[in-house]
Amino acid sequence: MRPYTFKQIQTFMEVARQRSVSKAAERLFVTQPAVSMQIRQLEDAFGLALVEPMGRNIQLTAAGEDFLTYATAAMGQFKDLEAMMAEHVGLRRGRIDLAVVSTSKYFIPMLLVRFSKLHSGIDVKLKIDNRENVLGLLARSEADLVVMGRAPSHLDCEAIAFATNPLVMIGPPDHPLARRKNLPFSALADYGFVVREEGSGTLAAMQHLFDEHHTPLKVIMGLPSNETIKQAVMAGMGLSFLSMRTIRHELASGHLALLDVQGLPQINHWYITHLSSKKLSPAAKAFKEFLIEQGGALMDTWS
C-alpha cells in the first residue's frame, strides 16, 4: 500500500459530505483540480475507487462508504490524541476547533478577543454554519466545542448555558402592529414572515412557538442570514423573529421596531456544548470555563 496523508483523508471526508467536488473545493478554499488530485492519490494508495460520478455530483462506492465510516472514527481518535498531548504543554499554547451557529457571529468575535488577551498562545479555528451543519461537526468530533442556541437531544453531549438569548418579533417602524401594545399572539396570523432557512435553530424555535399558540405561520420567504432578513423586514417584505442580540444597531437607529406581543421576548439560552466522550484539551477547557464564568456578562454589555 502506498503512503497516504491526513490531508487526503480530510479532503475525501469533505467531498463525501458535500457529494460534490466543486462544493468541497469551496468549503476547503482550494481549487477543484486540487481536490480531485487528493482523491485520486488516496484511491491510488488503496487501489480502489472511493467515489464515482452521479450526474453533476458524485456518490461513494461501497468501498468509499466503508472508508468514510472508519476515517470518521479514526479522525476522532486523533483529536483525542492531540488533546492528551496538549496536557503535557498546558496553557502555554494550544488549539481549539470551535464551531458556532451563524447567529452567534454577532458576539463570538468579541468573546474570542477577550479570551485571546487571557491566553495569547491559544489558536482558535472557527467555523460558522447553520445548526444542522454544526451538529454534523459535533457528531463527527470535528469540533472540540460548539456554541448553539439549543442543546442537541439526539447526541450524548454535555451542554451548559452561559448566556441568555431573547427572541422577539420585529417589523418595519411604519407597520400597523408596531403602533399597538400588548398584542395577542393570534394577531400575527394575518401577516407574512421572512424566516431563516431550513436547518436553522431560530426557525425551529419560531415554528415551535407558533405551534404552541395554535397560530398558523405564513412564510413568505426563507433567507440564509440574519442580515438579509433584517434588510427584507426594513423593505416591508414581512415580519420576522430574531434574537435581540442581532438587532441592537437597527433598533437604536429606528430602522426596525419591536412588536409588543404577549409572552415575548422568549428567553432562550446560548450553550457551550461538546460530546460527553470528548477529552477536552487544556485550551478547550479554558475556553469553556471562560464562557461559563464571563461570557454572559460580557454579552450583556456588548449586545
Summary of the structure (lengths in Angstrom):
residues: 303
radius of gyration: 22.1
end to end distance: 55.2
largest distance: 72.3
contacts: 956
relative contact order: 0.15
helix: 49%
strand: 24%
